[in-house]
C-alpha cells in the first residue's frame, strides 16, 4: 500500500514538473520511478 502511494506521488510530481517545464527534475523523478517499478516486479 505504501509503495503504491509513493509511486502515485512520483507520477503526480512528474506530471507537475512536466507542466512547469522543469525537464531536469522530471528526468530525475522518472529515473526514481523506474527504479521503484523495477523493485516491485
C-alpha positions in Angstrom: 0.0 0.0 0.0 2.7 2.4 1.0 4.8 1.6 -2.1 1.7 2.2 -4.4 1.1 5.6 -2.7 4.8 6.5 -3.3 4.6 5.5 -7.0 1.4 7.5 -7.4 3.0 10.5 -5.7 6.0 10.2 -8.1 3.8 10.1 -11.1 1.9 13.2 -9.9 5.1 15.1 -9.3 6.5 14.1 -12.7 3.3 15.5 -14.4 3.5 18.7 -12.4 7.2 19.3 -13.2 6.5 18.5 -16.9 3.7 21.1 -16.9 6.1 23.7 -15.4 8.7 22.9 -18.0 11.3 21.7 -15.5 12.8 18.9 -17.6 15.8 18.1 -15.4 13.7 17.5 -12.3 11.3 15.5 -14.4 14.1 13.2 -15.6 15.3 12.6 -12.1 11.8 11.6 -10.9 11.4 9.3 -13.9 14.6 7.5 -13.0 13.4 7.2 -9.4 10.0 5.9 -10.7 11.7 3.3 -13.0 13.8 2.1 -10.0 10.7 1.7 -7.8 8.8 -0.2 -10.5 11.8 -2.5 -11.1 11.9 -3.3 -7.4 8.2 -4.2 -7.3 8.4 -6.6 -10.2 
